[in-house]
Amino acid sequence: MQILNLLKKYIIDSQIFVSLMGTLLAVFFMLEQNLFRLPTVILIFITYFSGYLYTKYQHHRYYWKILVFNICCGIVSAVLILLNHNEIRLLKWFLIVILGLLYNTSFLENYIRKIPLLKVFYVGLTWALINSWLIVPRFHPEIFFISLLFVTALVLPFDIRDMKDDQVITFPILIGVEKTKLLAYFLIFLSLLIAIFTLKFNFAIAFFLTCTITFLFIYFSENQKPDAYFSFGVETCSGLPLLFLILMKYF
């Protein structure tokens, strides 16, 4: 139990885990496109990590320290891009960062997180742009829609978890838990359908296996579930495509 508490405190609550899962999903698509580069992987992780820290600590006493940390991360990211890519990649990254700031910046009168029902799609949009625009030479619409639908579906269980605490209207509050699950199933199904017809065979199989596990996590999502079910279990689904791909290749 002590080990689980330490993992939750230093890996999950620190935003390292969600950043890692987002990075692994991006690596999955990088490999599918034969575009794997370590500097790009580092860039993606730093972007996710600094972005999620900024979102979490908006009203925390450590806010200004996090802000300084994020500025340092931004400088490191810009250097990584200029040394390994080009100015176009830097512009893409900068625009995605701006989208992240618009999601949850407390000094703005209205930010995305306060807009009813939009949050789930906005998170999916940001992840999709990283996978289909930032890491590829040209915009890849199939990867965009696979990521958008899949990640949006994964955010819905978190709305189920938070439905008693949310201050804005979310899908579970508006249409109920069961209909929210049906919406998530539908999004996963559409994402899988596109993946089957557009991804290379092994990658499509890995994504199919991922969607099967994801269906189960969505099915058993309830407001009464412990936080670890969502922040560890559901979040892990983002990293499953790469995990299944590795298992198929080496085992």
VORO-178277 format. One record per residue (C-alpha): residue number from 1; residue in one letter; x, y, z. Coordinates in steps of 0.1 Angstrom, whole numbers. Layout:
REM VORO-178277
+-----+------+-------+-------+-------+
! seq ! type !     X !     Y !     Z !
+-----+------+-------+-------+-------+
! NUM !    A !     X !     Y !     Z !
...
+-----+------+-------+-------+-------+
END
This chain:
REM VORO-178277
+-----+------+-------+-------+-------+
! seq ! type !     X !     Y !     Z !
+-----+------+-------+-------+-------+
!   1 !    M !     0 !     0 !     0 !
!   2 !    Q !    29 !    24 !     8 !
!   3 !    I !    44 !    17 !   -26 !
!   4 !    L !    11 !    25 !   -43 !
!   5 !    N !     8 !    58 !   -23 !
!   6 !    L !    43 !    68 !   -33 !
!   7 !    L !    36 !    60 !   -70 !
!   8 !    K !     4 !    81 !   -68 !
!   9 !    K !    22 !   110 !   -52 !
!  10 !    Y !    54 !   111 !   -72 !
!  11 !    I !    43 !    97 !  -106 !
!  12 !    I !     6 !   102 !  -111 !
!  13 !    D !    -1 !   134 !   -91 !
!  14 !    S !    31 !   149 !  -104 !
!  15 !    Q !    17 !   147 !  -140 !
!  16 !    I !    46 !   125 !  -150 !
!  17 !    F !    24 !    96 !  -158 !
!  18 !    V !    -1 !   114 !  -181 !
!  19 !    S !    27 !   131 !  -199 !
!  20 !    L !    44 !    98 !  -204 !
!  21 !    M !    12 !    82 !  -218 !
!  22 !    G !     7 !   111 !  -242 !
!  23 !    T !    42 !   108 !  -253 !
!  24 !    L !    39 !    70 !  -259 !
!  25 !    L !     8 !    75 !  -280 !
!  26 !    A !    27 !   100 !  -301 !
!  27 !    V !    56 !    76 !  -305 !
!  28 !    F !    31 !    50 !  -317 !
!  29 !    F !    22 !    72 !  -346 !
!  30 !    M !    58 !    83 !  -352 !
!  31 !    L !    67 !    47 !  -357 !
!  32 !    E !    38 !    41 !  -380 !
!  33 !    Q !    50 !    69 !  -401 !
!  34 !    N !    87 !    59 !  -399 !
!  35 !    L !    95 !    92 !  -383 !
!  36 !    F !   109 !    82 !  -349 !
!  37 !    R !   135 !   107 !  -335 !
!  38 !    L !   146 !   110 !  -299 !
!  39 !    P !   147 !   148 !  -298 !
!  40 !    T !   111 !   149 !  -309 !
!  41 !    V !   101 !   124 !  -282 !
!  42 !    I !   118 !   146 !  -256 !
!  43 !    L !   101 !   177 !  -270 !
!  44 !    I !    67 !   160 !  -267 !
!  45 !    F !    72 !   149 !  -232 !
!  46 !    I !    84 !   183 !  -220 !
!  47 !    T !    55 !   199 !  -237 !
!  48 !    Y !    29 !   176 !  -220 !
!  49 !    F !    47 !   177 !  -187 !
!  50 !    S !    50 !   215 !  -185 !
!  51 !    G !    15 !   220 !  -198 !
!  52 !    Y !    -2 !   197 !  -173 !
!  53 !    L !    18 !   212 !  -144 !
!  54 !    Y !     7 !   246 !  -155 !
!  55 !    T !   -30 !   235 !  -156 !
!  56 !    K !   -28 !   217 !  -122 !
!  57 !    Y !   -11 !   245 !  -102 !
!  58 !    Q !   -32 !   275 !  -114 !
!  59 !    H !   -43 !   285 !   -79 !
!  60 !    H !   -15 !   269 !   -59 !
!  61 !    R !    11 !   287 !   -38 !
!  62 !    Y !    38 !   272 !   -61 !
!  63 !    Y !    22 !   289 !   -92 !
!  64 !    W !    51 !   313 !   -98 !
!  65 !    K !    77 !   286 !   -94 !
!  66 !    I !    58 !   265 !  -119 !
!  67 !    L !    56 !   294 !  -143 !
!  68 !    V !    93 !   299 !  -141 !
!  69 !    F !    98 !   262 !  -147 !
!  70 !    N !    75 !   263 !  -177 !
!  71 !    I !    95 !   292 !  -192 !
!  72 !    C !   126 !   272 !  -188 !
!  73 !    C !   109 !   242 !  -205 !
!  74 !    G !    98 !   265 !  -233 !
!  75 !    I !   134 !   277 !  -239 !
!  76 !    V !   147 !   240 !  -239 !
!  77 !    S !   119 !   230 !  -263 !
!  78 !    A !   127 !   259 !  -286 !
!  79 !    V !   164 !   250 !  -286 !
!  80 !    L !   155 !   213 !  -293 !
!  81 !    I !   134 !   223 !  -323 !
!  82 !    L !   159 !   247 !  -338 !
!  83 !    L !   188 !   223 !  -334 !
!  84 !    N !   169 !   193 !  -348 !
!  85 !    H !   141 !   206 !  -370 !
!  86 !    N !   132 !   240 !  -385 !
!  87 !    E !   113 !   272 !  -379 !
!  88 !    I !    81 !   257 !  -392 !
!  89 !    R !    82 !   231 !  -365 !
!  90 !    L !    88 !   258 !  -340 !
!  91 !    L !    57 !   277 !  -352 !
!  92 !    K !    36 !   246 !  -350 !
!  93 !    W !    48 !   239 !  -314 !
!  94 !    F !    42 !   275 !  -304 !
!  95 !    L !     6 !   275 !  -317 !
!  96 !    I !    -1 !   242 !  -298 !
!  97 !    V !    13 !   258 !  -266 !
!  98 !    I !   -10 !   288 !  -271 !
!  99 !    L !   -40 !   264 !  -274 !
! 100 !    G !   -29 !   248 !  -241 !
! 101 !    L !   -27 !   282 !  -224 !
! 102 !    L !   -62 !   290 !  -236 !
! 103 !    Y !   -75 !   258 !  -221 !
! 104 !    N !   -69 !   268 !  -185 !
! 105 !    T !   -54 !   302 !  -177 !
! 106 !    S !   -69 !   318 !  -146 !
! 107 !    F !   -62 !   354 !  -155 !
! 108 !    L !   -84 !   352 !  -186 !
! 109 !    E !  -120 !   361 !  -181 !
! 110 !    N !  -132 !   331 !  -201 !
! 111 !    Y !  -111 !   301 !  -208 !
! 112 !    I !  -119 !   268 !  -225 !
! 113 !    R !  -122 !   247 !  -193 !
! 114 !    K !  -151 !   269 !  -182 !
! 115 !    I !  -171 !   264 !  -214 !
! 116 !    P !  -198 !   236 !  -209 !
! 117 !    L !  -191 !   204 !  -229 !
! 118 !    L !  -162 !   218 !  -248 !
! 119 !    K !  -134 !   205 !  -225 !
! 120 !    V !  -133 !   169 !  -237 !
! 121 !    F !  -131 !   179 !  -274 !
! 122 !    Y !  -104 !   205 !  -267 !
! 123 !    V !   -81 !   181 !  -249 !
! 124 !    G !   -86 !   156 !  -278 !
! 125 !    L !   -78 !   184 !  -303 !
! 126 !    T !   -46 !   193 !  -286 !
! 127 !    W !   -33 !   157 !  -284 !
! 128 !    A !   -45 !   152 !  -320 !
! 129 !    L !   -25 !   182 !  -333 !
! 130 !    I !     6 !   169 !  -316 !
! 131 !    N !     2 !   134 !  -332 !
! 132 !    S !    -9 !   145 !  -367 !
! 133 !    W !     7 !   180 !  -372 !
! 134 !    L !    36 !   187 !  -349 !
! 135 !    I !    55 !   154 !  -354 !
! 136 !    V !    49 !   149 !  -392 !
! 137 !    P !    61 !   170 !  -422 !
! 138 !    R !    25 !   175 !  -434 !
! 139 !    F !    -8 !   174 !  -417 !
! 140 !    H !   -21 !   138 !  -415 !
! 141 !    P !   -59 !   139 !  -413 !
! 142 !    E !   -64 !   102 !  -406 !
! 143 !    I !   -41 !   103 !  -375 !
! 144 !    F !   -58 !   136 !  -365 !
! 145 !    F !   -92 !   120 !  -364 !
! 146 !    I !   -80 !    87 !  -348 !
! 147 !    S !   -64 !   107 !  -320 !
! 148 !    L !   -92 !   133 !  -316 !
! 149 !    L !  -119 !   106 !  -312 !
! 150 !    F !   -98 !    83 !  -291 !
! 151 !    V !   -85 !   109 !  -266 !
! 152 !    T !  -119 !   126 !  -264 !
! 153 !    A !  -134 !    92 !  -254 !
! 154 !    L !  -108 !    87 !  -228 !
! 155 !    V !  -115 !   121 !  -212 !
! 156 !    L !  -152 !   113 !  -207 !
! 157 !    P !  -146 !    88 !  -178 !
! 158 !    F !  -128 !   116 !  -160 !
! 159 !    D !  -160 !   137 !  -163 !
! 160 !    I !  -179 !   107 !  -148 !
! 161 !    R !  -154 !   107 !  -119 !
! 162 !    D !  -157 !   145 !  -113 !
! 163 !    M !  -194 !   149 !  -120 !
! 164 !    K !  -202 !   157 !   -83 !
! 165 !    D !  -175 !   184 !   -81 !
! 166 !    D !  -175 !   200 !  -116 !
! 167 !    Q !  -187 !   236 !  -116 !
! 168 !    V !  -196 !   236 !  -153 !
! 169 !    I !  -220 !   213 !  -172 !
! 170 !    T !  -203 !   181 !  -185 !
! 171 !    F !  -218 !   152 !  -204 !
! 172 !    P !  -224 !   130 !  -174 !
! 173 !    I !  -243 !   159 !  -157 !
! 174 !    L !  -263 !   167 !  -189 !
! 175 !    I !  -272 !   133 !  -202 !
! 176 !    G !  -262 !   109 !  -174 !
! 177 !    V !  -235 !    84 !  -169 !
! 178 !    E !  -248 !    56 !  -191 !
! 179 !    K !  -254 !    79 !  -221 !
! 180 !    T !  -220 !    94 !  -216 !
! 181 !    K !  -205 !    58 !  -218 !
! 182 !    L !  -225 !    52 !  -250 !
! 183 !    L !  -210 !    84 !  -265 !
! 184 !    A !  -175 !    72 !  -255 !
! 185 !    Y !  -181 !    38 !  -271 !
! 186 !    F !  -192 !    55 !  -303 !
! 187 !    L !  -161 !    77 !  -304 !
! 188 !    I !  -139 !    47 !  -298 !
! 189 !    F !  -156 !    28 !  -325 !
! 190 !    L !  -152 !    56 !  -351 !
! 191 !    S !  -115 !    60 !  -341 !
! 192 !    L !  -110 !    22 !  -345 !
! 193 !    L !  -128 !    22 !  -379 !
! 194 !    I !  -105 !    49 !  -393 !
! 195 !    A !   -74 !    31 !  -378 !
! 196 !    I !   -83 !    -2 !  -394 !
! 197 !    F !   -86 !    13 !  -429 !
! 198 !    T !   -56 !    37 !  -427 !
! 199 !    L !   -29 !    23 !  -404 !
! 200 !    K !    -4 !    -4 !  -413 !
! 201 !    F !   -15 !   -39 !  -403 !
! 202 !    N !     4 !   -44 !  -371 !
! 203 !    F !    -4 !    -9 !  -359 !
! 204 !    A !   -41 !   -14 !  -367 !
! 205 !    I !   -41 !   -47 !  -347 !
! 206 !    A !   -23 !   -29 !  -318 !
! 207 !    F !   -49 !    -2 !  -318 !
! 208 !    F !   -78 !   -27 !  -320 !
! 209 !    L !   -65 !   -45 !  -289 !
! 210 !    T !   -62 !   -11 !  -272 !
! 211 !    C !   -98 !    -2 !  -280 !
! 212 !    T !  -109 !   -35 !  -266 !
! 213 !    I !   -93 !   -27 !  -232 !
! 214 !    T !  -105 !     9 !  -234 !
! 215 !    F !  -141 !    -3 !  -239 !
! 216 !    L !  -138 !   -23 !  -206 !
! 217 !    F !  -124 !     7 !  -187 !
! 218 !    I !  -152 !    29 !  -199 !
! 219 !    Y !  -178 !     2 !  -191 !
! 220 !    F !  -167 !     0 !  -155 !
! 221 !    S !  -163 !    37 !  -150 !
! 222 !    E !  -184 !    49 !  -120 !
! 223 !    N !  -183 !    80 !   -99 !
! 224 !    Q !  -176 !    58 !   -68 !
! 225 !    K !  -144 !    43 !   -83 !
! 226 !    P !  -111 !    53 !   -66 !
! 227 !    D !   -91 !    80 !   -83 !
! 228 !    A !   -64 !    55 !   -92 !
! 229 !    Y !   -89 !    37 !  -115 !
! 230 !    F !   -90 !    68 !  -137 !
! 231 !    S !   -56 !    85 !  -132 !
! 232 !    F !   -37 !    52 !  -136 !
! 233 !    G !   -61 !    27 !  -153 !
! 234 !    V !   -79 !    48 !  -178 !
! 235 !    E !   -48 !    70 !  -185 !
! 236 !    T !   -28 !    39 !  -193 !
! 237 !    C !   -50 !    33 !  -224 !
! 238 !    S !   -31 !    60 !  -242 !
! 239 !    G !     1 !    40 !  -239 !
! 240 !    L !   -14 !     7 !  -248 !
! 241 !    P !   -10 !    10 !  -286 !
! 242 !    L !    28 !    12 !  -283 !
! 243 !    L !    28 !   -15 !  -256 !
! 244 !    F !     8 !   -40 !  -278 !
! 245 !    L !    30 !   -31 !  -308 !
! 246 !    I !    61 !   -40 !  -289 !
! 247 !    L !    46 !   -72 !  -275 !
! 248 !    M !    36 !   -83 !  -310 !
! 249 !    K !    70 !   -76 !  -324 !
! 250 !    Y !    91 !   -93 !  -297 !
! 251 !    F !    68 !  -119 !  -282 !
+-----+------+-------+-------+-------+
END
